[in-house]
Amino acid sequence: MLDNLNIPEGIEKEPELPVPSMEEQKLIVAELKRLEEAGELTPEILEEFMTGKRKPE
């Protein structure tokens, strides 16, 4: 469906990430809440979770 989009040259298509399981999603939410309450949640950390570069501890 989205394969027919005209993507300008020079723009790389990001790989699709698998959707985390419900249990993984709950762990991610708990970790984000913990970081927010501790004042440690930054845009960089949020981006790491959203791109799959960071997993909940």
C-alpha positions as CSV (number, residue, x, y, z in Angstrom):
1,M,0.0,0.0,0.0
2,L,2.7,2.5,1.0
3,D,5.2,1.0,-1.6
4,N,3.9,3.4,-4.3
5,L,4.9,6.6,-2.5
6,N,7.3,8.8,-4.3
7,I,10.2,9.2,-1.9
8,P,12.7,11.9,-3.0
9,E,16.2,10.7,-3.9
10,G,18.7,10.9,-1.1
11,I,16.2,10.1,1.6
12,E,16.7,6.7,3.1
13,K,13.7,4.6,4.1
14,E,14.0,3.5,7.7
15,P,13.5,-0.2,8.4
16,E,10.2,-1.2,9.9
17,L,10.4,-2.2,13.5
18,P,8.3,-5.1,14.9
19,V,5.5,-4.0,17.2
20,P,6.5,-4.9,20.8
21,S,4.4,-7.4,22.6
22,M,1.8,-6.2,25.1
23,E,4.2,-7.2,27.9
24,E,7.1,-5.3,26.3
25,Q,4.9,-2.3,25.8
26,K,3.9,-2.3,29.5
27,L,7.6,-2.5,30.5
28,I,8.4,0.4,28.2
29,V,5.6,2.6,29.6
30,A,6.8,1.8,33.2
31,E,10.4,2.7,32.3
32,L,9.3,5.9,30.7
33,K,7.2,6.9,33.7
34,R,10.1,6.0,36.1
35,L,12.5,8.1,34.0
36,E,10.0,11.0,33.9
37,E,9.4,10.9,37.7
38,A,13.2,10.9,38.3
39,G,13.6,13.9,35.9
40,E,15.8,11.8,33.6
41,L,13.5,11.5,30.6
42,T,15.1,13.4,27.7
43,P,14.1,13.7,24.0
44,E,17.1,11.6,23.2
45,I,16.0,8.7,25.5
46,L,12.5,8.9,24.2
47,E,13.8,8.7,20.6
48,E,15.9,5.6,21.6
49,F,12.8,3.8,22.8
50,M,10.8,4.8,19.7
51,T,13.5,3.6,17.3
52,G,14.2,0.3,19.1
53,K,17.7,1.3,20.1
54,R,16.8,1.1,23.8
55,K,14.9,-1.5,25.6
56,P,13.4,-1.3,29.1
57,E,15.9,-2.3,31.9
